[in-house]
Amino acid sequence: MKIEIDESRCKGCNLCTVGCPYKIFQAGKKPNRKGVLVPLLDRPERCTNCRLRHLYGRVLCGVCQMTCPDQAIRFRDEKPGETVKVAIEY
């Protein structure tokens, strides 16, 4: 599982940065072509939904996706052979 932000839909409200319990989002620093500061992913491998969704077979978190008013955040499956980075924090 991999998280993506659709820059064409994001309006830069930063609700994802506030709502994420794993703090994987940072406020944007560089405006996109529409002048919107799109949030950046900061170590998205900390997201339990991305790491463990296939193991448990269900959505584990998804707060960022639920709070996004523009539906700009989505989870997608990795392509076969795509490397996956996993972070384990104690």
C-alpha positions in Angstrom: 0.0 0.0 0.0 1.2 3.5 -0.8 -0.2 6.9 0.0 -0.5 9.6 -2.7 -1.7 13.2 -2.7 -3.4 14.3 -5.9 -2.0 17.8 -6.4 -4.6 18.8 -8.9 -7.4 18.3 -6.3 -5.6 19.5 -3.1 -6.4 23.1 -2.0 -3.8 23.2 0.7 -6.1 23.2 3.8 -3.6 21.1 5.7 -6.3 19.1 7.6 -4.2 16.0 6.8 -1.2 17.5 8.6 -3.3 18.2 11.7 -5.3 15.0 11.7 -2.6 12.3 11.0 -1.7 10.5 14.3 1.6 9.3 12.7 2.6 12.8 11.6 3.6 11.7 8.0 2.5 15.1 6.5 4.4 18.4 6.5 2.9 21.7 5.5 3.8 22.5 1.9 6.7 24.9 1.2 6.6 25.2 -2.6 3.4 26.2 -4.5 2.2 24.0 -7.3 1.1 25.4 -10.7 -2.2 26.7 -9.1 -0.3 28.5 -6.3 -1.4 26.0 -3.7 1.0 24.8 -1.0 0.4 21.1 -1.2 1.4 19.1 1.9 4.5 16.9 1.6 4.9 13.3 2.7 7.4 13.0 5.5 8.4 9.4 6.0 5.1 7.9 4.8 6.4 4.4 5.8 5.3 5.2 9.4 1.7 5.0 8.3 0.2 1.8 9.7 -2.5 1.7 6.9 0.3 1.6 4.3 2.4 -1.0 6.1 -0.2 -3.4 7.6 -3.4 -3.2 5.6 -2.7 -6.4 3.6 -1.7 -8.2 6.7 -5.0 -7.5 8.5 -7.1 -7.3 5.4 -8.8 -4.1 6.4 -8.3 -0.3 6.8 -6.4 0.4 9.9 -6.3 4.2 10.0 -7.2 6.4 7.0 -7.8 9.5 9.0 -6.0 11.6 6.4 -8.2 10.3 3.7 -11.4 10.8 5.7 -10.6 14.4 6.7 -9.6 15.5 3.2 -12.5 17.6 2.0 -11.3 17.4 -1.6 -10.7 13.6 -1.7 -7.1 14.4 -2.8 -5.5 11.6 -0.7 -5.7 8.0 -1.8 -4.0 4.7 -1.1 -2.8 2.5 -4.0 -1.2 -0.9 -4.2 2.5 -1.0 -5.2 3.4 -2.4 -8.5 5.0 -5.9 -8.6 8.7 -5.6 -7.9 8.4 -2.0 -6.5 10.6 -1.5 -3.4 8.8 -0.9 -0.2 10.4 1.0 2.7 9.2 0.1 6.2 9.9 2.0 9.4 9.5 0.3 12.7 9.4 2.7 15.6 9.6 1.6 19.3 
